[in-house]
Amino acid sequence: MKKLMLVAGVVVLLASCKKDWTCECKLNGTVTTSSTINDTKKNAVTKCDEGDASILGATQDCEIQ
């Protein structure tokens, strides 16, 4: 039972680890910016989505790659 708890704890820690994610923003299908976010996937997606905008009638869409 102790071994199972140890393995489960390691899995949880690894699943929530920060890693590098690439945030790529496209304007009308053309890549405008690309940046690296070092965080958990959930936080990286949130930060990347902050780049979504409408610019002079065109839409910029940012997504994690």
N, C-alpha and C positions, 0 to 999 in steps of 0.2 A: 504494500500500500504506500509506503514511504517513497519507493522508487517511482510509482505512478504520479504522486504529488510533485516530485522533483521534475519529472519530464513535463508535466502540465505547466509548471511554473516557468520552465525554460521556453516552452512554446509561446506562452503569453508574452514573455519579455521580448522574444524575437519578433513577434507579430507587431508589437507596438514600437519597435526601434525606428529611430530617425534614419533616413537615407536620402540620397540625392534624387530629386525628381526634376524633369525638364518641363518647363512651362513654355509652350509655343503659342504665340498670338498670330492670327491670320486676319487680314483685311481683304475682303472680297476674294478669299482663297489663296492669297499671296502671303507668305510668312513675313511679318514685320518685325517681330522681336522673339528672342528665345532666351530664357534665363533658367538658372538652376536654383531650386529651392531645397534646402536641407531640413526636412521635417518628416512627420508621419504622413502617410498618404492622405488622410482625411484633412489635415491642416494644409497640406500642399495644394490640394484641390480647391479649398476655400480661398487661399491666397492667390492662386492662379486665376480663379473666376473673377477676382476683383478687377482684372484687366479688361473684362468685357465692356464694350462701350459702343455708342453710335457716334461716328465722326463724319460730319458733313453728309449725312444721309447714307453712309456706308456703315456696315456693322463689323466691329472687331470682335473676334471670338477667340478666347484663350482656353487651351486645354492641356492637361497633363499628358505627356507622351510616354 
